[in-house]
Amino acid sequence: MPSDETLIIGCGNLLHGDDGVGPTLIRHFWARGVPDGVRLVDGGTAGMDVAFQMRGATEVVLIDACRSGNEAGTLYKVPGEEIETLPPLDNLDLHAFRWDEALAFARWLLKDEYPRTVTVYLIEIDTIEAGAPLSPPVEAAMHDLIDRLQAAYAPEAASSSAPENTTPNPQDA
């Protein structure tokens, strides 16, 4: 397993509208192109697997939906230092393993192999209706986050993807 790898994990349920923003982000990011040194993982709803995926990564970026009552599409960045008081591992329901529990489990399981840096991005959701697509504000926030991640991990690709201001050549018409 590479030791200088950045792991970007999208969590959520694709079948429940905005709750699927994490895996949907991974699919869109994949289509745009994966920067060198970055591995994308569709974490879906498999929190236990998310913990095992972290082994060997230097940095982890985790994306998930949240519902706090704020405006849909609001993007929250939670630095790893704020996750130091992870939930206790007592009485875990292995069938409803959340991202914070996955991080706590990974810290316990991986010990010295736990990533040096963990950042969590949460996107405020609107609907979790079965079969619904992403709502417009959540989709916009997702694309904004992909742009930010590309700028951070592949700045040359992010700047080269901007359209150039060119004047059409009349001979090309």
N, C-alpha and C positions, 0 to 999 in steps of 0.2 A: 504494500500500500504506500503511495507517495507520501512523503512527510511534509511537503510544502503545499499541500492541496487545500483549496478552499471548497467547501461543500455548501451548496445552496439547496435547501430542502423546502419544498412546498407541501404544506399539510392541509387537509380538509377533505370534504366529501363532495365529489363531482356531481352527485345526484341531487344535491340540495342547494340549488341556486348559488347565492353569494358565498356559501360555505366552501365552495369548490375553488375559491380564488387562488389558493396556494398551488394545487396541482395544475390549474389552468395557466398560472404564471410560468411554471416550469415548462409547459408545452410551448408557450409563446417564446420564451427565452431560448429554448432549444431551436426553434425555427429561425430565430435571428442569428444564431451562431454562438457556440460556447467558447469563451476565451480559454487560452492555454492556462493550465493550472487550476481550472474550475471544473467541478463535477456537479451535475444537476441530479437531484433525486426527487421523484414524485413520492412523497411520504404518505399520501392518502390519509387514511385513518389508522395506519399501523404504527402507533407510537413506539412499540417495542422494537420494531425494525429500524425506526429512526435512530434509536440509541445505538444499535449495532453499526449503522452506516457511518457514524462519527469516528470510528476507530481509524487512526492514522491521519485524520484531517488536522491541519494547523488552525484553521478558522472555519466556523460554521455560521451560516446565515440561514435563519429559519423564518418562513413566511406562513402566516395563518390568518384566518378571519377572527374578528372579535365582535362582540356586541356589548357596548357600554352605555348606549343611549345617546351618543353623539351623532353628528351628521354622517350619513353613509359616504364612504370614500375617504374618510379621515385616515391618514397614515400615521402610525405610531412607531417610533424606533425605541426599542428597549435594550440598552447596553447590558452586556453580560454581568457587569458589576452589580447591577440592580437585581440580578437573579441569584445572588449569593444565598439568599434565604429560600432555597428551593423547598417545595413541599416534602414532608416526610414520606418515606417509602412504605409506611405502615398501611395496611388495608387497601392496597391498590387493586382496582378492578382492571384486570388485564384485557377486558373487552371494551373498556372505555378509557384508554390510556391517552391523556392529553399531552401536548408538547412540553409543558412545564414538568410533568411527571417523567417524560422521556428524557429530559435534560438531567433531572435528579438521578434517574436510573443510570444514565450514561456516565455521570460523574462517579457514581458508586462502582459501576462495572469496569470502566476503562482506566480509572485511577490516573497514572502518569500518561496514559495515551489519550486523555480527555483533551479536546482542542484548547489551545491557548486563548482564543478569542471566540466568543459567542455573541451574536447580535440577533435579536428577534424583531421582525417587522410584523405589525398587526394592522390589518385593514378593517375599518369599521364597516359592517355589512348592513344591508337593508332587508333582504328576504332570504329565507331558507326553504322556500316552497319547493317541493319535490318536482324535478324536471325543469325548473325555471333556469333561464340563462343568467349570466352575471348582470346585475343592474348597471345602468350607465355610469353612475358615480364610482362604483367598485371597479368596473372595467377600466375607467380612466385612471384611477389610483394604481391599478395593477400595471398599466403601461408606463406610468410615471416611475414606478419603482423599478421596472426593468431598465428604463433609461438610466436611472441612478446607479444601478448595479453594473451595467455595462460601462458607464463612465468610470466607476471605481476599479473594475477588474480588467477592462480592455479599453483604456482611454483612446487608443489609436483607432479602434473600430467605431467607438461612439462619435468621434469627431469626423471620421470619414463617411459616416452614414448620413450626415447632414447634406441636404441638397445644395449643389453649387449654384451660384447665381451666374448663369451664362446667357449670352445673347445668341439666338439662333442664327445659323449660317444660311443665308438665302439660297446658297447652292445646294443645301441639303433638302430643300422643299421639292 
